[in-house]
Amino acid sequence: AQTTYDELEFVGKYANLWDVEMNATLAKLRSKLSEKNLKELNKSQTDWEAFVKSDVNLACDVQVATAGQGTGIPLLNAYKMLGRYRYRTLEL
């Protein structure tokens, strides 16, 4: 049987791998862009990071309001971050 902790570790591992891949992709892009495009990419990334932070916080607030505290919140965060990192990496 798999525990919530086991699932959290598993999903967190892959979220971290996508985060590393996203940062590697950003580094490659940054090395090839003009100054103007670099500023646009940096602004876009900063905006994306702010969105992700607020989106995860909103999801946690909804979870607490509807179901209360519990082990589901860290797992929800892990799944959301895995999806966000993966999507952003592919988008870049």
Solvent accessible surface area in square Angstrom, and as a share of the most:
residue,aa,sasa,rsa
1,A,156,1.21
2,Q,114,0.51
3,T,77,0.45
4,T,52,0.30
5,Y,143,0.54
6,D,65,0.34
7,E,48,0.22
8,L,49,0.24
9,E,92,0.41
10,F,120,0.50
11,V,4,0.02
12,G,21,0.20
13,K,116,0.49
14,Y,83,0.32
15,A,7,0.05
16,N,96,0.49
17,L,93,0.46
18,W,66,0.23
19,D,40,0.21
20,V,100,0.57
21,E,86,0.38
22,M,6,0.03
23,N,77,0.39
24,A,43,0.33
25,T,29,0.17
26,L,3,0.01
27,A,59,0.46
28,K,133,0.57
29,L,50,0.25
30,R,89,0.33
31,S,90,0.58
32,K,164,0.69
33,L,57,0.28
34,S,63,0.41
35,E,118,0.53
36,K,139,0.59
37,N,65,0.33
38,L,44,0.22
39,K,130,0.55
40,E,93,0.42
41,L,21,0.10
42,N,57,0.29
43,K,124,0.53
44,S,46,0.29
45,Q,7,0.03
46,T,85,0.50
47,D,70,0.36
48,W,31,0.11
49,E,91,0.41
50,A,62,0.48
51,F,101,0.42
52,V,8,0.04
53,K,141,0.60
54,S,65,0.42
55,D,25,0.13
56,V,17,0.09
57,N,75,0.39
58,L,110,0.55
59,A,20,0.16
60,C,22,0.13
61,D,93,0.48
62,V,80,0.46
63,Q,53,0.24
64,V,59,0.34
65,A,88,0.68
66,T,110,0.64
67,A,72,0.56
68,G,28,0.27
69,Q,147,0.65
70,G,45,0.43
71,T,96,0.56
72,G,31,0.30
73,I,22,0.11
74,P,59,0.37
75,L,28,0.14
76,L,57,0.29
77,N,42,0.21
78,A,12,0.10
79,Y,105,0.40
80,K,46,0.19
81,M,41,0.18
82,L,38,0.19
83,G,37,0.36
84,R,72,0.26
85,Y,40,0.15
86,R,118,0.43
87,Y,142,0.54
88,R,16,0.06
89,T,13,0.07
90,L,110,0.55
91,E,99,0.44
92,L,50,0.25
